[in-house]
Amino acid sequence: VSHSCKTSPSPPPPPPPDQKEIQWFYDMPDATRCVKPGMTVTFNWPNGHNVNQISEEAYGTGKERKCDLEGGNHDPTSGPFVWPGNSTVGDYYFACGLNYNKKTKIGGHCKKGNMNAHIKVSHSCKTSPSPPPPPPPDQKEIQWFYDMPDATRCVKPGMTVTFNWPNGHNVNQISEEAYGTGKERKCDLEGGNHDPTSGPFVWPGNSTVGDYYFACGL
């Protein structure tokens, strides 16, 4: 919280999405890729997830993913995972198998965290045009998800900050010592809330200039 927050300049336009890579994380955006026959695709994540190749029926091609992970791998592994590709034109489907429910046969990371992907193998993939440059980051909002990038915001005294997530997380305000300001976060959540809640959460702000720290307690 500061009286002299600087407005972030608009970043340069990002390159077109790499058809050969998928950033694999909880609450990820929809992932559809088109690659030529035999081209590999890399799923990138540090740890805590996995990748299962599943059938179209198990994937579910309606409005909502079916995420049937019966018979799949439900244990976390370290990424990345490289799908070797296929020489046969067609549609291929993938899902994270974690948070598997034996009763419903549904993979929670796939269903609730949107960790699923559709890869189309085709001779006629079109190159995606570069999207327009995004607006500067809204200092008053934080997209709150697993494997999120570093989040630092500067706001003026009394300004609220909204933490946005659909479900499966929460927000704890913690001390600087519990946060840890060295190279690695300490993340001491003793005495915090460890139960998931639905977002968003609006921090009401503070009239006192200073540094404030937050963490998910799950």
C-alpha positions, 0 to 999 in steps of 0.5 A: 500500500503506497501513495506513489504506485506506478502504472505498469506500461502495456507489455509487448504483444505475446507471440502466438501460442506454441502449438507444441506446448501446453502449460498444465496447471489447476484452473488452466484455460481451455487447451486445444492444439492442432499439430501435424502428424508425428509432431510431439506436444509437451505438457509443462508443470513442476509437480503435483499433476500427471497426464493421462491419454483418454478416450473421446467418451471419457473426455466428453465433448459436450459443454462440460467435460466428463473426465472419466479417469477410471483405470487411469493414473491417479498419482502425482508425477513431476513434469514435463510430459512429452506426448510423442505424437501420432502419424494418424490424423484424428482427435486425441484427448488428455486429462490430469488424473489427480483428485480421483473419486472412485465412486463417480470415476471423475478426476477432480483436477480434470473436472474442477481444475479444467486440466484437460486437453484436446489435440487435433492431428491434421495436415492443415493446421492454421497458424494462430494470429498474434493476439492484440496486446493485453491491457496493463495488469489491474492493480486491484485484481489477482487471478488466484490459482494453482501454479500461478505466477508471482503476484505483487500489487501496489495500491493506494491507501484504502483501495480494495483488492479482489482475489478471483478463483472459482472454488477449491482455494481460500485466502489468508492474510499472514505476517511478513515472517510467515510469508517469508521474504527471501528467495523462497516463500516460507508459507507458514499457515499455522492457525490459518484457514485450511478449508476450501471456499468459493471465490472471489475474496475482496480484501478491504484495503488498508489506510496505512502505508506498508506491505501486506501478505496473503496465502492460500491455506490448502 
